[in-house]
């Protein structure tokens, strides 16, 4: 064994024994297993966890691509909250009714907060290229930037465009995941996406442009989840019945503003869900189609 490695090992063990004696713990070490040299190079798991809790190791990160979750600080990760507190600028999407609570985590003095979100396809809203340019420029000015998105950055959030812009500009970044509404909205109304008997797999699809979807691919999928389906619900339902051969009696539910204070849901079947939601303002909403919806109970009484 290399002498320097051996001395380092002895010093670590001595320090550990002293600490254990101070706490009245036994100091007899268990038998060693495996390669000592590899173990000496391996960082301590406890130290890594402690550094993560303190937010260390991100000193060289210029832009945090953060998922804010489905709404409210209770649905955010601790990593997201810590990153927000350390940033000089926050570039955020429309986070709905929870915007003020989430943005309240950006506590650094003089923090710059810029709203770039859009909802309902408003023509006067920011374009993606402009958002990419903004976060690059802020980072190049020496600011630590939080790019805050609803849900998870990896799920229909155009994060790939922003990553490409940051890479092209040589700007360092880190992604912090969030809870997607595809997962949280169904759970909020009691619908699990998988079940040993009723839901062996599920798909998540954006219904923003239903004409670009091959609905026949859903024929063998037990549970189908559609995001951004507020305006396209009738088309999605019709195409599931026609192209995916889903029976008209297949249970489904629509959840608007899942996990928000004004959440509302409609339960039914592919035969009547459009009628049940007729005249309602659905955006933003999630559609869940599959037998797992029956696990809520008697869905007819919940309609």
C-alpha positions, 0 to 999 in steps of 0.5 A, a space after each residue: 500500500 502507498 505510504 502516503 495513503 496509509 498515513 492519511 488513513 491512520 490520521 482519519 481513523 485516529 480523528 474518528 476514534 477521538 470523536 467517538 470517545 468524546 461521545 462515549 461510543 465504542 471505537 472498535 472498527 469492523 473488519 475492512 472490506 474491499 479496496 483500501 486505496 479506492 476507499 481512501 480516494 472516495 469522498 465522504 458521503 456525510 461530507 458531501 451531504 453536509 456541503 449540499 445542505 450548505 449550498 456549497 460547491 455551486 460557487 462557479 455556477 452563473 445560472 440556475 435553471 430551477 423548477 418551482 413545482 406545481 405551486 407554492 413553496 411547500 412543493 419546491 425542493 430545498 435546493 431550489 429555495 437555497 438557490 433562489 436565496 443566493 441569486 442576484 437576479 430572478 427571471 421567472 415564468 407565470 407561476 400563477 397564484 403562488 408567484 408572490 410566495 415563491 419569489 419571496 424566497 429570493 431574499 438577497 439584497 437588491 435582487 432583480 426580479 424580471 417576469 417573462 412568463 406568458 399564459 393563454 398565448 398572449 401576443 405581447 409576451 416575451 419570446 424564447 430567444 429574448 429570454 435566452 438572451 436576457 439570462 446570458 446577458 445577466 450572467 455576463 454582467 456578473 450576476 448569479 441568475 435564477 431562471 425559475 420555471 413552473 413544474 420541472 425544467 425538463 418537462 415541456 419548459 423549453 429548457 434545451 433552448 436556454 441550455 444551448 444559449 448558455 453553452 454557446 456563450 460559455 456561461 456555467 449553469 446547473 439544473 434543479 428539478 421540480 415536481 411536474 404537474 403531470 405527476 402532482 395534479 393527478 395525485 392532488 385529486 387522488 389518482 396514482 399514475 401507476 398500479 400493479 393491475 390497472 396502470 403498468 405504464 404511463 405517457 406524458 404529452 403536450 397537447 399544445 399542438 394535437 395535430 402533431 401527435 401520433 395518437 395511435 401510439 397511445 393504443 397500448 399505454 395504460 395511462 395517458 397524461 396530457 398537459 396544456 390541453 385546455 383548448 384542445 380537449 375535444 380534439 384530444 378526446 376524439 383522437 384517442 377514441 378514433 386513433 388510439 381505439 380507447 373505449 368511450 367508457 374509459 375513465 378520465 379526469 381534468 384537473 385545473 390548477 392542480 395543487 393550487 388553492 383554486 384547484 378544480 377537477 372534473 371526472 367522467 369518461 371519454 364519452 362525456 368529459 367534454 360535455 362536463 367541462 363545456 363552458 369552463 375556463 380550463 387553462 392551465 389543466 391536466 387530462 388523465 385518461 386510464 383505468 387508474 382514475 377508478 382508484 379514486 372511488 365512484 368517479 360518477 359521484 365526483 363529477 
